[in-house]
Amino acid sequence: MIRKQHGFTLVELMITLVVFTFALSAAIRVFVPIVGKFKQQSKIAETNVEGLVGLELLKTDLEHAGYGLPWCFPNNSITYAETTAAPASALNDATGAGDYPPRALAAVDNITFNGNVNGNANITSIATGSDYLTIKSALVSGTDAAQKWTYLVAQNAPTPRIWGPPAGTLGTSDPSATDYVIVINPVPSQACPANCLVMNGGTTFGTLNQGYTQYNAGFPGAFTPSASLSPLQTYLIYDIAPGPGTAGTTLTGPLNMPFNRADYFVGIPATLPSRCASGTGVLYKAILGQNTMAFSPSYTTPLLDCVADMRVIFGLDTNGDGIIDTYSNADGRHVDDATPITGQGLQRTASYVQSILTSQSNLSQYRSSVVEVRIYILAHEGQQDQGFDFRLSGPGNPVNMGSLWTGETNIARPFDLTTLGDLNWMHYRWKVYTIVVKLQNVQ
C-alpha cells in the first residue's frame, strides 16, 4: 500500500526564509545597540573604579604630606642627594652645599616637557600645559617600613619605645632591626627652632650613623636624648626605608634623603589605552628610590587613564588668623584674593606668594602659610560614544579647571578640548575630579 508523502514547496520555503531573515534582522537591530550601551557603561564603570582607587591614593598622600619631615638641620649646613632626572629635579630642595630642609609640597605650573619622563622610556612626554606635583613625607613610599615610627625617652635610652604586635595579629608595629630610620628632636634649641634632624657630627646626611642609623635596641649615643636636661628629652624616630634584601620591595636603603618622595604628573605613555581620546595621557605616581636615586618603572604606577589636564592650587593663610586669604597657582606666579569667601582683602602680590612657595630659605613662613591644596583633574569617562555630544550634555567647552566660588577667579584655568587634536572630542563624557585637602602635617 502506497502512502502519500507531503513536503514543503519552494514558495513555502522562500516565505519562511524571508520571515526568518526579517526576525533575525530585527533581533540584531535590538541586540547591537544593547551591546554598545553595555560596553559603554562597563567602560564608565571601569573609569569610576580607577578614579576611586587612584585618586584616593593621591588624596591619602596629600593628607600625609609633611609627615616625618625635619623642619631644620643643625646649623643649616647639611647636604643630601635627591634626583638628577628631568623634569623632577626642578623641584629638588637639595641643591648642593648647605641644602635646605624639604618642602612638603612643591609644584611646577603649566609644564612643557618632551622626552622620556624622569628617564622612563615608557612615558614619552608630559601632557602639555598640565601641572607637575611633588609630595614629600616619610609615608609616601608606601612600604611597610615607612608606616612605622616610635620614640626614645632619655630615661629609657638607648632603648626606644617597643609597641609589640597589634591586637589580634602576629605582626609588629616596630621597625625591623635592619630598617633605616631618622631621628628628630621636636624641642626648640639654639641650633634649630623645632623638629631638628639629629646628626652624629659631620655635614653629610647620606653616611650611615652620621645622618641616619639602623633601628636596633641600642641606639648610638649621638642619636639618644640627653638625660641631664630637665624636663627629660624625647626624640622621635621615623622609619624611612627597609634594609637591603627585604622581601616584596626594592625601595630599600641605604638612605640618600631624610624623607621619601613621590611625584604626580600626567604623562603620555608610549602606548595609550585604546579607549582614550587622542591627546590625553595617564595620571602617574612615581616613587623616588632611596638607594638608586631613580624613578624606577616598577614604582611608576598608572592611577587614572584618559586624563587631559591636572591643575594644582594652593590656599594660603598669610597673616596667621586661621582663614585662607589667598589662592595661588602651582608656583605662585598667579594669585587671587580670597575676598569672595573670607572678606580678608589682603591683596597679596604674586611676588610675595611666590617667595613663600618657592623660596627654600623661607620654610618657616611656608609651613605657617600653606594650609590647603586643591587638585583638579580633567578626564573622560568610558570610551567614545557617537550618540553623545558633550557640547549639548556637559558644561560646555572650554572646561573650567578651578572653582569660581572659592575665589579662584583669575587662576581657574580653562581647558580647550579642541587643543587635544581629536576631532571626536565632543563624543566623550568629560569630567573634572576635584580633591581638596586641609594640610595637617605641614605646620
Secondary structure, DSSP 8 states (H G I E B T S, - for coil): ---------HHHHHHHHHHHHHHHHHHHHHHHHHHHHHHHHHHHHHHHHHHHHHHHHHHHHHHTTTTT--SB-GGG--B------TTGGGG-S--STT-----SEEEESS---BSSBTTBTTEEEE-TT--EEEEEESSTT--TGGG-EEEEEGGGTT------S-TT-SS-SS--TT-EEEEEE-S--SS-SSSEE--SSSSBTTSBTTTBEE--SS--GGGS--TTSSS--EEEEEEEE--TT-TT-S---S-SSSSEEEEEEEEEESS--TTS-TT-EEEEEEE--TTT-S--GGGEEEEEEEEEEEEEEEEE-TTSSSS--EEE-TTSSSEEE-HHHH-------HHHHHHHHH-GGGHHHHHHHEEEEEEEEEEEESS--TT--HHHHSS-SSEEES-GGGT-TTT-EEE-GGGG--TTGGGSEEEEEEEEEE-SS--
